């Protein structure tokens, strides 16, 4: 027989959106269960860009100093190499935020940090190795989740089910929510290569004839994103590992003597890029947020930021109702209304970059030169504050509006 658990809110997915929402609801005094299908958070090449607006949320929660003790790198400027020209793109040092930098932190560190704080509240339950397999419905309203673990099957009954289970969301599939596919001309092959003390400190992108690669400084190693045309991963693999290493070496010659560290294709992780959003994020009893509601391109590394902002907006809008009753469909739709503009605006920026820059670079076999807009960024440093604002803060950043029961009781 199924094991049955009753809770106020069941969150499917222990990623950034799910863990942040779980923390905020438990902090308000609510009972919340978070389901995570993996045994731990240790997975390579998950997004780990923590934006200044997210760091502001850590400050508002009183966590910032403790948070920054976790391993991370701080990036104050972003640059791109177009052909042989190195062009500064974004300067974060002028942002109106507490931290004027991007923090690169392994996602498992970030999620573990949220978990440790959430577990200080008696109402928070995290079930690892527990995978949602279906929704429970009564009279057209979602009333819970069916899940499985090594202990058997569970039924979690709740006033609200939140799908925070990513772009391959079981919740949005089982809820029958319509997905609008916006398209992406690329996929990404991720690798890691050791970093030496003599290497540049910069995190930057390389654009050349038919090739794009982004190098992310991870202190002891480079995380390299080798961008390929959509659906061509098999073609790249068929050319052989030596040819793949050579492609990387042509874009970043200083890595040439280290590329044997890519020993076989198991060292290469493929990200199938998708940009989409749900027409409706909610049905009675269920709401999707984060990548489950809107899959983002890796451009700008903004997916985590959008997901966390969704979680904060959800707690702000629905927290009190979840604690005391069942949110109406209109209340659930209010979250989408709040987050629709930043989602659409961010995706518009990503699609513009994809279609006007990335598609053109990947599709040509001739030298690449910097477009006029990038040259303006090179000539006028003040203009670098614009992409820094779009990347680092985004559109309509959220702020913590919910109470901490411990602070209130103390």
Secondary structure, DSSP 8 states (H G I E B T S, - for coil): --EEEEEEEEEE--SHHHHHHHHHHHHTT--EEEE-SSSSS--TT---EE-HHHHHHHHHTT-HHHHTTSS-EEE-EEEEEETTEEEEEEEGGG-SSS--SEEE--HHHHHHHHHHHHTTSTTEEEETT-EEEEEEEETTEEEEEEEEETTEEEEEEEEEEEE-S-TT-HHHHHTT--EEE---SEEEEEEEEE--TTS-S--EEEEETTEEEEEEE-SSEEEEEEEEETT-HHHHHHT-HHHHHHHHHHH-GGGGGGGGG--SGGG-EEE----EEES-SEETTEEE-GGGT----SGGG-HHHHHHHHHHHHHHHHHHHHHHS---HHHHHHHHHHHHHHHHHHHHHHHHHIIIIIHHHHT--S-----HHHHHHHH-GGGHHHHHHHHHT-SS-----S--HHHHH-
